[in-house]
Amino acid sequence: MTVSLMSAQEPVDKSVDPCVDFYQYACGVWMKQNPIPPDQPEWGSFTALQQRNLEILRNILEDAAKAGPSRDATEQKIGDYYAGCMDEAAIERRGISPLQPDLDRIAAISDKSQIAPELVRLHRIGVTAVFAFSSSQDFKNSSQEIAEVDQDGLGMPDRDYYLKDDGKFAAIRKKYVAYLQKVFELLGDAPTKAASEASVVMTIETALAKGSLDRVSLRDPVKVYHMLTTTQLTDLAPSFQWAEYLRNVGAPRITSLNIAEPEFLRTFENVLKDTSLDNWKTYLRWHLAERAPMMPKAFVDAHFDFFGRTLAGVKELPPRWKRCVEGVDAQLGEALGKEFVARTFGPQAKQRTLNMVHELEAALGEDITHLDWMSPATKEQALIKLHAITNKIGYPDKWRDYSRLQIVPGDAFGNAIRGREFEFQRQLDKIGKPVDRGEWQMTPPTVNAYYDPQMNNINFPAGILQPPFFDNKRGDADNLGAIGAVIGHELTHGFDDQGRQFDAHGNLRDWWTTSDAKAFQERAECFVKEYSSFTAVDDVKLNGELTLGENTADNGGLRIAYMALLKLLDGQADPKTGDYTPLQRFFLSYGQVWCANESDAYLHMAATVDPHSPAKDRVNGVVSNMPEFQKAFSCHVGQPMVRRPACRVW
């Protein structure tokens, strides 16, 4: 597949006035020329660059898969994992036999007290049944890692898929039940029995969904932080053998932990008591089979038919090599990423990115200093937090050690299971220890970036620091409109509705005056109302509360990048380059990195679960709030890209 990436300046759709629909103006031509590939739910700058990165990773892995005495330990692991994954014939020959020991153990459960040890086994191999158990950074002591229990155990992406009366969700539920039945049939059950089992799973998952927090609530750190003792944990769900689970799961001895959603565990207690043992065994069989890696083609096709075709609108299953590359990235990401960095990301790119980060931090500092709605006391705390933000660019300073992970040639299923167990245990080993502030949550080839409120740092993998987001050959206006806006976006996350609740050290602490908090909420509510008025697809509106943090960051990020550009121009003349001034090129660069075609099914799913707005709204929603954009393109009051009243926090 040839990946088409945007150039420094794509042709614009001159049939459209930029003041009427800037997204169509910036992206219309590209959208016509770049339809969604059949193996993708959407297609834009992020996905196109990710596909190019996959091709680079494929070359690395195919080289590493060639057996020879010259391979080092890293090449052996990533090469043998990839080769085993690519050997479809061997996977087909083994059928479901790799699952049989686990299926037999579930079948042998004779009492509900034995569900706890079975969940130990399932959780350790990456099967997320009922709840999740792991380590996390303590919200109120950011220097320490603690244990955490979190809601989980649903097969569909969100509680809304089970509970909403919307006709679209009802149709999806029917297809989900059909998918459940198909999996039970693939496990060897007769159609009638499989249909009954599908109904059982749907009933249990719906009951768990009713006790699950919604996505908006999950964004509020106060609502998902409840430090309790292990005795209090037991009190929430006394019918479950917590002591046995905690003793055998592989964690160090703990006396307290964070229970993210106590109400979910109360629901679990009721479902555990009210559901028969046979039905629980059916539920566990389903989650084992659905989450099992490296399964025969019939399982893969059934999974894709529901999650790919029905939920995301993807027409074709991605080719095997893509799925295997992604598998290595998921299990051995830093081992693979080290070679990716060597091939794609030099020290000059890292230094220029760092320079941009510093320019944007300075711009955000200026912005905070001159805010007319924030008091001096809160400004002081905000600046302390800003100056404490640390930057991680490209790749880790210390690469992850995979020496304890055994990768066996020709054992695709076993390699994936051992990879999951390795990561599960790596997470549990953190409990009770100081936080490793050098750790990354994304692998180096990832086309993304993130701000971590508890670490108070921004993280930019090498994967995104490439054209069209960043190009050493491009000018400041182009780079600041693209990667500069992304950097500004991540910096702004430190001060969005979530990030602002954490202090400079990453602790959950209210450092705002009452009046400033109120002023922030009023300005944030403007974004909630604005984006809630946008239509995602058909009659589905965006959830302005779910997308608030990302919308705040989009708006603040572009404004900060604009301020940084003005400082670099330093009052110099504003000559045109081609048809556009530097300021126009800045906005075009921003608009064009978001160019995308998105399927209707994907937009519907994203409106339910994704805290990001669709591409069009990430462009038009932002520039319509910026007088600077309106001046650059000579827009006037009454045109769609001139919002009144304009929304602004930062």
C-alpha positions in Angstrom: 0.0 0.0 0.0 1.3 3.5 -0.9 0.7 6.0 1.9 -0.2 9.5 0.8 1.0 12.1 3.3 0.2 15.7 3.1 2.9 18.1 1.8 3.9 21.3 3.4 0.9 23.0 1.7 -1.9 21.1 0.1 -4.1 22.6 -2.6 -7.1 24.3 -1.1 -10.7 24.1 -2.2 -11.2 27.6 -3.7 -14.9 26.9 -4.3 -15.4 27.5 -0.6 -14.9 30.7 1.4 -12.5 30.1 4.3 -14.7 32.3 6.4 -17.7 30.1 5.8 -16.1 26.6 6.2 -12.4 26.7 6.8 -12.1 23.0 7.2 -13.6 22.4 3.7 -11.4 25.2 2.3 -8.3 23.6 3.8 -9.1 20.0 3.3 -11.7 19.6 0.5 -9.2 18.8 -2.2 -7.3 16.4 0.0 -10.5 14.6 1.1 -11.6 14.1 -2.6 -8.2 12.6 -3.4 -7.8 10.4 -0.3 -10.8 8.1 0.2 -10.9 5.8 3.2 -8.8 2.7 2.5 -11.0 -0.5 2.9 -9.0 -1.6 6.0 -9.5 1.6 7.9 -12.4 3.3 9.7 -11.1 6.8 8.9 -8.2 8.3 7.0 -6.2 11.4 7.8 -2.8 12.7 8.7 -2.5 10.6 11.9 -3.5 7.3 10.2 -1.6 8.0 7.1 1.6 8.6 9.0 0.9 5.6 11.2 0.7 3.5 8.1 4.0 4.8 6.9 5.5 4.0 10.3 4.1 0.5 10.1 5.9 -0.1 6.8 9.2 1.0 8.4 8.5 -1.3 11.3 7.7 -4.1 8.9 11.1 -3.8 7.3 12.8 -3.9 10.7 10.8 -7.0 11.7 11.4 -8.8 8.4 15.1 -8.2 8.8 15.0 -9.4 12.4 13.0 -12.5 11.5 15.8 -13.9 9.3 17.4 -16.5 11.5 21.1 -16.2 11.9 23.9 -16.3 14.4 24.5 -12.5 14.1 21.1 -11.7 15.7 21.3 -10.1 19.1 18.8 -10.8 21.9 16.5 -8.0 20.9 16.4 -9.0 17.2 15.7 -12.6 18.3 12.7 -11.5 20.4 11.0 -9.1 18.0 11.9 -11.3 14.9 10.6 -14.6 16.4 7.4 -12.9 17.7 6.7 -11.5 14.3 7.5 -14.7 12.4 5.3 -16.7 14.7 2.4 -14.3 14.2 2.8 -14.4 10.5 2.7 -18.3 10.4 -1.1 -18.6 9.9 -0.8 -22.2 8.8 0.6 -23.2 12.2 -2.0 -21.2 14.0 -4.8 -22.9 12.0 -3.3 -26.3 12.7 -3.4 -25.7 16.5 -7.0 -24.5 16.4 -8.4 -23.9 19.8 -6.0 -26.3 21.5 -4.0 -23.5 23.2 -7.2 -22.5 24.9 -8.2 -26.0 26.1 -6.4 -26.0 29.5 -8.1 -22.7 30.4 -11.5 -24.0 29.1 -11.1 -27.2 31.1 -10.2 -25.3 34.3 -13.3 -23.1 33.9 -15.5 -26.2 33.3 -14.1 -27.7 36.5 -15.2 -24.9 38.7 -17.7 -26.4 41.2 -18.3 -23.5 43.6 -18.5 -19.7 43.3 -15.5 -19.4 45.7 -13.4 -20.8 42.8 -14.2 -17.8 40.6 -11.5 -15.7 42.4 -8.6 -18.0 41.5 -9.9 -18.3 38.0 -9.9 -14.5 37.7 -6.3 -14.4 38.9 -5.4 -16.6 35.9 -7.5 -14.7 33.4 -6.3 -11.3 34.5 -2.6 -12.4 34.4 -3.0 -13.4 30.7 -4.8 -10.2 29.7 -8.4 -11.3 29.9 -10.3 -8.4 31.4 -13.2 -10.2 33.1 -15.4 -8.4 35.7 -12.8 -5.9 37.0 -9.2 -4.8 36.3 -6.4 -4.9 38.9 -3.1 -3.1 38.4 -0.8 -0.4 39.8 -1.4 3.3 39.5 0.2 6.6 40.6 -1.4 7.8 43.8 -3.5 10.9 43.1 -2.6 12.5 46.4 1.0 11.3 46.7 2.3 11.4 43.2 5.7 10.0 44.2 4.2 6.6 45.0 2.7 3.7 43.1 -0.3 2.0 44.7 -2.7 -0.9 43.8 -6.0 -0.1 42.1 -9.2 -1.9 41.3 -11.2 -0.5 38.3 -14.5 -1.3 36.6 -14.2 -3.6 33.6 -15.7 -6.8 32.2 -17.8 -5.4 29.3 -17.4 -6.8 25.8 -18.7 -3.7 24.0 -16.8 -0.4 24.2 -19.0 1.5 26.7 -21.9 1.1 29.1 -24.1 3.2 26.7 -24.0 0.4 24.2 -26.0 -1.7 26.8 -28.2 0.9 28.3 -29.2 3.5 25.7 -32.6 3.2 24.0 -31.4 4.8 20.8 -32.3 2.7 17.8 -28.7 2.6 16.6 -27.6 1.1 19.9 -30.5 -1.4 19.9 -29.3 -2.7 16.4 -25.8 -3.0 17.7 -26.9 -5.0 20.7 -28.6 -7.5 18.3 -25.4 -7.9 16.3 -23.4 -8.2 19.5 -25.5 -11.1 20.6 -25.1 -12.7 17.2 -21.4 -12.3 17.6 -21.5 -13.9 21.1 -23.4 -16.9 19.6 -20.9 -17.2 16.8 -17.9 -17.4 19.2 -19.7 -20.1 21.4 -20.3 -22.1 18.2 -16.6 -21.8 17.3 -15.8 -23.2 20.7 -17.8 -26.3 19.7 -21.3 -25.6 21.1 -24.5 -26.4 19.2 -26.3 -23.4 17.8 -29.2 -23.7 20.3 -26.9 -23.8 23.3 -24.7 -21.1 21.9 -27.7 -18.8 21.5 -28.7 -19.4 25.1 -25.1 -18.7 26.3 -25.1 -15.5 24.3 -28.2 -14.3 26.1 -26.5 -15.2 29.5 -23.4 -13.1 28.7 -25.5 -10.2 27.5 -27.5 -10.3 30.8 -24.4 -10.3 33.0 -22.7 -7.6 31.1 -25.8 -5.4 31.0 -26.0 -5.8 34.8 -22.4 -4.8 35.2 -22.9 -1.9 32.8 -25.7 -0.5 35.1 -23.1 -0.2 37.9 -20.4 1.3 35.7 -19.6 5.0 35.8 -20.3 6.9 32.6 -17.4 8.4 30.5 -18.0 11.9 31.6 -17.8 10.9 35.3 -14.7 8.9 34.6 -12.9 12.1 33.5 -13.3 13.5 37.0 -10.4 12.4 39.2 -12.3 13.1 42.4 -15.0 10.5 41.3 -12.4 7.8 40.7 -10.2 8.1 43.8 -11.2 6.2 46.9 -8.4 5.0 49.1 -9.8 2.1 51.1 -8.4 -0.7 53.2 -8.5 -4.3 52.0 -11.1 -4.8 54.7 -13.3 -2.1 53.2 -12.7 -3.7 49.8 -14.1 -6.9 51.1 -17.1 -5.1 52.6 -18.0 -3.8 49.1 -18.3 -7.3 47.6 -18.1 -9.9 50.5 -19.1 -12.8 48.3 -15.9 -12.6 46.4 -12.7 -14.1 47.8 -10.6 -10.9 47.8 -8.0 -12.2 50.2 -7.3 -15.2 48.0 -7.3 -13.1 44.8 -4.8 -10.5 46.3 -2.6 -13.3 47.7 -2.2 -15.1 44.4 -2.4 -12.4 41.7 1.3 -11.6 42.0 1.1 -8.3 43.8 3.2 -7.5 46.9 1.3 -7.5 50.2 -1.0 -4.5 50.4 -3.2 -3.1 53.2 -4.9 -0.3 51.2 -5.6 0.5 47.5 -7.6 2.8 45.3 -11.1 1.5 44.5 -11.9 3.7 41.5 -15.6 3.0 41.4 -17.0 1.5 44.7 -20.5 1.4 43.3 -19.4 -0.9 40.6 -18.1 -3.4 43.1 -21.5 -3.2 45.0 -23.1 -4.1 41.7 -20.7 -6.9 41.2 -21.6 -8.3 44.6 -25.3 -8.4 43.6 -24.6 -10.0 40.2 -22.3 -12.5 41.8 -25.0 -13.6 44.2 -27.9 -13.5 41.8 -26.2 -15.3 38.9 -25.9 -19.1 38.8 -22.5 -20.7 38.8 -23.1 -22.2 35.3 -23.9 -18.8 34.0 -20.7 -17.3 35.5 -18.8 -20.1 33.8 -20.4 -19.2 30.5 -19.3 -15.5 31.0 -15.7 -16.5 31.8 -15.6 -18.8 28.8 -16.7 -16.0 26.6 -14.1 -13.5 27.9 -11.4 -16.0 27.6 -12.2 -16.8 23.9 -12.9 -13.2 22.9 -9.6 -11.9 24.4 -7.5 -14.9 23.3 -4.6 -13.9 21.1 -3.4 -15.5 17.8 -6.6 -17.4 17.2 -7.6 -19.2 14.0 -9.1 -17.3 11.1 -12.7 -18.0 11.9 -12.4 -16.3 15.3 -10.5 -13.4 13.8 -13.2 -12.9 11.1 -16.0 -13.0 13.6 -14.3 -10.5 15.8 -13.6 -8.2 12.8 -17.2 -8.5 11.6 -18.5 -7.0 14.8 -15.8 -4.7 16.1 -14.4 -3.6 12.7 -17.3 -3.7 10.3 -20.3 -3.0 12.6 -18.8 -0.6 15.1 -16.2 1.2 13.1 -17.4 0.9 9.5 -14.2 -0.9 8.3 -14.8 -2.8 5.0 -11.8 -5.2 5.1 -9.7 -6.9 7.7 -6.2 -5.3 7.7 -3.6 -7.5 6.1 -1.8 -10.0 8.4 1.5 -8.2 8.4 -0.1 -5.0 9.8 -1.7 -6.9 12.6 1.5 -8.7 13.4 3.5 -5.5 13.4 1.0 -3.9 15.8 1.3 -7.0 17.9 5.0 -6.6 18.3 4.6 -2.9 19.0 2.1 -3.8 21.8 4.2 -6.5 23.4 7.8 -5.4 22.7 7.3 -1.7 21.8 10.5 -0.3 23.2 12.6 -3.1 21.8 11.1 -2.4 18.3 11.1 1.3 18.9 14.8 1.6 19.5 15.6 0.5 16.0 12.7 2.7 14.6 14.3 5.7 16.4 17.7 4.9 14.9 16.2 4.9 11.4 13.9 7.9 11.6 14.7 10.4 14.4 18.0 12.3 14.6 19.4 14.6 17.4 18.7 17.7 15.2 15.0 17.0 15.1 14.9 16.4 18.9 16.7 19.7 19.5 14.4 21.7 17.3 11.4 20.2 18.9 12.7 21.1 22.3 13.3 24.6 21.1 9.7 24.8 20.0 8.5 23.4 23.3 10.4 26.2 25.2 8.9 28.8 22.9 5.4 27.5 23.5 6.0 27.3 27.2 7.0 30.9 27.2 3.9 31.9 25.2 1.7 30.0 27.7 3.4 31.9 30.5 2.7 35.2 28.8 -0.9 34.1 28.3 -1.4 33.2 32.0 0.3 36.4 33.1 -2.1 38.6 31.1 -5.4 36.8 31.8 -8.0 39.3 32.9 -10.2 36.7 34.7 -7.6 35.1 37.0 -6.4 36.5 40.3 -2.7 37.1 41.1 -2.7 34.3 43.7 -3.9 31.6 41.2 -1.7 33.0 38.5 1.3 32.5 40.7 0.3 28.8 41.3 -0.4 28.3 37.6 3.1 29.7 36.6 4.7 27.5 39.2 3.0 24.5 37.7 3.9 25.6 34.1 7.6 26.0 35.0 7.6 22.5 36.6 6.4 20.7 33.4 9.0 18.4 32.1 9.5 17.4 28.5 10.1 14.0 27.0 10.9 14.1 23.3 11.3 11.2 20.9 12.2 8.2 23.1 13.0 7.1 26.6 16.4 7.9 28.2 16.5 4.3 29.5 15.1 1.5 27.3 12.8 -1.2 28.8 14.5 -4.5 29.8 12.7 -7.5 28.2 15.3 -10.1 29.2 12.7 -11.9 31.4 10.3 -12.3 28.5 10.7 -15.6 26.7 9.9 -15.6 23.0 9.8 -19.0 21.5 10.1 -19.6 17.7 6.8 -20.9 16.2 4.7 -20.4 19.4 2.5 -17.5 18.4 -0.1 -18.1 21.1 2.4 -18.7 23.8 4.5 -15.7 22.9 1.4 -13.4 23.1 0.3 -14.9 26.5 3.8 -14.6 27.9 4.0 -11.0 26.7 0.8 -10.2 28.5 1.9 -11.9 31.7 5.2 -10.0 31.5 3.4 -6.7 31.3 0.9 -7.5 33.9 3.6 -8.5 36.4 5.7 -5.5 35.4 2.8 -3.3 36.5 2.2 -5.1 39.7 5.9 -5.0 40.6 5.5 -1.2 40.8 3.1 -1.3 43.8 4.6 0.2 46.9 7.6 1.6 45.0 8.5 5.2 44.0 7.2 6.3 40.7 9.5 6.0 37.7 9.2 9.5 36.1 11.2 8.4 33.1 8.7 5.8 32.0 6.7 6.3 28.8 3.1 5.2 28.2 3.4 5.2 24.4 6.0 3.4 22.2 8.4 5.5 20.1 6.7 4.7 16.7 3.3 6.0 18.0 1.7 8.8 16.1 0.3 10.6 19.1 1.3 12.6 22.1 0.1 13.1 25.7 0.2 15.2 28.8 0.3 13.3 32.1 -1.3 15.3 34.9 0.3 13.2 37.7 3.7 13.3 36.2 3.2 16.9 35.0 5.0 16.2 31.8 4.4 16.2 28.1 5.4 13.3 25.9 6.1 13.3 22.2 7.1 10.0 20.6 9.4 10.0 17.6 6.4 8.6 15.6 4.6 11.9 15.4 7.7 14.1 15.0 7.7 13.7 11.2 6.0 15.3 8.2 3.3 16.6 8.0 3.4 17.4 11.7 7.1 18.3 11.9 9.6 18.9 9.2 13.1 20.3 9.7 13.0 21.7 6.1 9.8 23.7 6.8 9.5 27.2 8.1 8.3 28.3 11.6 4.8 29.2 10.5 4.2 25.7 9.0 5.7 23.8 11.9 4.1 25.9 14.6 0.7 25.5 12.9 1.1 21.7 12.9 3.3 20.2 15.6 3.4 23.6 17.5 -0.4 23.5 17.9 -0.1 19.8 19.1 2.6 20.8 21.7 0.4 23.7 22.8 -2.5 21.3 23.0 -0.6 19.1 25.4 0.6 22.0 27.5 -2.9 23.3 27.8 -4.1 19.9 29.1 -2.2 20.9 32.3 -4.9 23.5 32.8 -8.0 22.0 31.3 -10.9 20.8 33.5 -9.0 17.6 34.5 -5.4 18.9 34.5 -6.2 22.0 36.6 -7.1 19.8 39.5 -3.5 18.6 39.9 -0.7 20.8 41.3 2.9 21.3 40.1 4.0 18.0 41.7 1.1 16.0 40.2 -1.0 15.8 43.3 -4.7 16.1 43.3 -5.1 19.4 45.1 -7.3 22.5 44.8 -4.9 25.4 44.2 -7.6 27.7 42.8 -9.4 30.5 44.6 -13.1 30.0 44.7 -13.7 33.0 42.4 -11.1 31.8 39.9 -12.6 28.3 39.8 -16.0 29.8 39.1 -14.6 32.0 36.3 -12.9 28.9 34.8 -16.2 26.9 35.0 -18.1 29.7 33.3 -15.6 29.8 30.4 -15.5 26.0 30.1 -19.3 25.9 29.9 -19.1 28.0 26.8 -17.1 25.2 25.1 -19.6 22.6 26.4 -22.5 24.5 24.8 -20.6 25.2 21.6 -19.5 21.6 20.9 -22.7 20.1 22.1 -24.4 22.0 19.2 -22.2 20.2 16.6 -23.6 17.1 14.9 -21.2 14.1 14.7 -23.3 12.1 12.2 -27.0 11.8 11.4 -28.9 13.0 14.5 -26.1 12.3 16.9 -24.7 15.3 18.6 -21.3 15.6 20.3 -21.1 15.3 24.0 -19.6 18.7 25.0 -18.9 17.4 28.5 -17.0 14.3 27.3 -15.0 16.4 24.8 -14.4 19.4 27.1 -10.8 18.7 28.0 -9.7 18.1 24.4 -11.7 21.1 23.1 -10.1 23.3 25.7 -6.7 22.0 24.7 -7.4 22.4 21.0 -8.4 26.0 21.4 -5.7 26.9 23.9 -3.0 25.0 21.9 -3.5 26.9 18.7 -3.7 30.2 20.5 -0.4 29.5 22.3 1.3 28.4 19.0 0.0 31.6 17.4 1.6 33.7 20.2 4.9 31.9 19.8 4.8 32.6 16.0 4.2 36.3 16.6 7.2 36.4 18.9 9.4 34.7 16.3 8.2 37.2 13.6 9.0 39.9 16.1 7.1 42.6 14.4 8.8 42.0 11.0 7.0 42.6 7.8 4.5 40.0 6.8 5.5 39.0 3.3 3.6 36.4 1.4 5.1 33.1 0.5 3.2 32.0 -2.6 -0.4 33.0 -2.1 -0.3 33.2 1.7 1.1 35.3 4.4 3.0 33.5 7.3 -0.1 33.9 9.5 -2.4 32.4 6.8 0.1 29.5 6.3 0.0 29.0 10.1 -3.7 28.5 10.1 -3.7 26.4 6.9 -1.0 24.1 8.4 -3.2 23.6 11.4 -6.3 22.9 9.3 -4.6 20.5 7.0 -3.0 18.3 9.6 -6.6 17.5 10.6 -7.8 16.6 7.1 -9.7 13.3 7.4 -12.4 11.2 5.9 -14.4 9.4 8.6 -17.0 6.6 8.1 -20.5 7.2 9.6 -20.1 4.1 11.8 -16.8 5.4 13.1 -18.3 8.8 13.9 -21.1 7.3 15.8 -18.8 5.2 17.9 -16.4 8.1 18.5 -19.3 10.3 19.6 -20.0 7.7 22.3 -16.5 6.9 23.6 -13.9 9.4 22.2 -13.1 12.5 24.2 -11.9 14.1 21.0 -14.2 15.9 18.6 -14.4 14.9 14.9 -11.7 16.4 12.6 -14.0 19.1 11.1 -15.0 20.4 14.6 -11.4 20.4 15.8 -10.7 22.9 13.0 -13.8 25.0 12.6 -14.7 24.9 16.3 -11.3 26.4 17.1 -10.7 29.0 14.4 -14.3 30.4 14.8 -13.2 31.4 18.3 -10.1 33.2 17.2 -10.2 36.9 16.1 -6.6 36.3 14.9 -7.8 33.8 12.3 -10.7 36.1 11.3 -8.2 39.0 10.8 -5.8 36.8 8.8 -8.5 35.8 6.3 -10.6 39.0 6.4 -13.7 37.4 7.9 -16.6 39.6 9.0 -19.3 39.4 11.6 -22.1 37.1 10.5 -20.0 34.6 8.8 -19.9 31.0 10.3 -16.2 31.2 11.2 -16.9 34.3 13.3 -18.5 32.9 16.5 -20.4 35.3 18.8 -19.8 35.1 21.6 -16.4 33.5 21.1 -15.3 30.9 23.7 -11.9 31.1 25.4 -10.3 29.8 28.5 -6.6 30.1 27.7 
